[in-house]
């Protein structure tokens, strides 16, 4: 079984990276693997936009959320980019095990390959 964690760094300046992280995670899941998306770096800036039902990627994001494919959001990066409230509103965990940022160690210990976008 494939286990892949998609570490999304890109913000709204690179919409193709968000779209592909969502598509790739769903593809892994649909084929019997395990996928997780982690919002890190600039990517928490997406959250207020994705919370809007009329956003172009809102439907795809809601499908990913329903399939529980989002591991969480970097707490430090969400704070810097003003996205903490959106993360909480969306019910996403704020991850801060590595000096206020996401620790990749738990993912590696569980056998996840890490792919950065």
C-alpha positions as CSV (number, residue, x, y, z in Angstrom):
1,X,0.0,0.0,0.0
2,X,1.3,3.4,-0.9
3,X,1.4,6.1,1.8
4,X,2.1,9.6,0.5
5,X,2.0,12.9,2.4
6,X,1.7,15.9,0.1
7,X,3.4,18.8,1.8
8,X,1.9,21.9,0.1
9,X,4.0,25.0,0.4
10,X,2.6,27.0,-2.6
11,X,0.0,29.8,-1.9
12,X,-2.5,31.4,-4.2
13,X,0.2,32.6,-6.6
14,X,0.5,28.9,-7.8
15,X,-3.1,27.5,-8.0
16,X,-1.9,24.5,-10.1
17,X,0.0,23.1,-7.1
18,X,-3.1,23.2,-4.8
19,X,-5.2,21.6,-7.5
20,X,-2.7,18.9,-8.1
21,X,-2.2,18.2,-4.4
22,X,-6.0,17.7,-4.1
23,X,-6.1,15.5,-7.3
24,X,-3.1,13.4,-6.4
25,X,-4.3,12.7,-2.8
26,X,-7.7,11.6,-4.1
27,X,-6.0,9.4,-6.7
28,X,-3.9,7.7,-4.1
29,X,-6.9,7.1,-1.9
30,X,-9.1,5.8,-4.7
31,X,-6.4,3.3,-5.6
32,X,-6.3,1.9,-2.1
33,X,-3.3,3.9,-0.8
34,X,-3.2,6.4,2.0
35,X,-2.8,10.0,1.3
36,X,-2.6,13.1,3.5
37,X,-2.2,16.8,2.6
38,X,-0.4,19.2,4.9
39,X,-0.7,22.9,4.5
40,X,2.7,24.5,5.2
41,X,4.6,27.6,4.2
42,X,2.4,30.0,2.1
43,X,-0.3,27.4,1.5
44,X,-2.5,28.3,4.5
45,X,-3.3,31.5,2.6
46,X,-5.6,29.2,0.5
47,X,-7.9,28.4,3.5
48,X,-10.0,31.6,3.6
49,X,-10.6,31.3,-0.1
50,X,-11.4,27.6,-0.1
51,X,-14.0,28.2,2.6
52,X,-16.0,30.2,0.1
53,X,-18.5,27.9,-1.7
54,X,-18.2,29.8,-4.9
55,X,-14.4,29.4,-5.2
56,X,-13.3,27.5,-8.3
57,X,-11.7,24.7,-6.3
58,X,-14.2,24.7,-3.4
59,X,-16.0,21.6,-4.6
60,X,-12.8,19.6,-5.0
61,X,-11.5,20.8,-1.6
62,X,-14.8,19.8,0.0
63,X,-14.5,16.3,-1.5
64,X,-10.9,16.0,-0.1
65,X,-12.2,17.2,3.3
66,X,-15.0,14.7,3.2
67,X,-12.6,11.9,2.4
68,X,-10.4,13.0,5.4
69,X,-7.3,13.6,3.3
70,X,-6.1,16.7,5.0
71,X,-3.8,16.0,7.9
72,X,-3.7,19.6,9.1
73,X,-2.2,23.0,8.8
74,X,1.1,24.4,10.1
75,X,0.2,26.5,13.1
76,X,3.1,28.9,12.8
77,X,2.4,29.5,9.1
78,X,-1.3,29.9,9.6
79,X,-0.6,32.6,12.2
80,X,1.8,34.5,10.0
81,X,-0.6,34.4,7.0
82,X,-3.8,35.3,9.0
83,X,-5.3,31.9,8.3
84,X,-5.7,30.4,11.8
85,X,-9.4,31.3,12.0
86,X,-10.1,29.8,8.6
87,X,-8.3,26.6,9.6
88,X,-10.3,26.3,12.8
89,X,-13.6,27.1,11.0
90,X,-12.8,24.3,8.5
91,X,-12.1,21.9,11.4
92,X,-8.4,21.4,10.4
93,X,-5.9,20.5,13.1
94,X,-3.2,23.1,13.7
95,X,0.1,21.2,13.7
96,X,3.1,22.5,15.7
97,X,5.3,19.7,16.9
98,X,8.5,21.1,15.4
99,X,9.2,24.5,16.9
100,X,5.7,25.7,16.0
101,X,5.7,24.0,12.6
102,X,4.7,20.6,11.3
103,X,6.9,17.7,12.2
104,X,7.4,15.2,9.4
105,X,8.8,12.6,11.7
106,X,5.4,11.1,12.6
107,X,4.6,10.7,8.9
108,X,8.0,9.1,8.1
109,X,7.6,6.8,11.1
110,X,4.2,5.6,9.7
111,X,5.9,4.9,6.3
112,X,4.7,7.9,4.3
113,X,6.7,9.2,1.4
114,X,6.9,13.0,1.5
115,X,6.1,14.9,-1.7
116,X,6.5,18.7,-1.7
117,X,4.5,21.0,-3.9
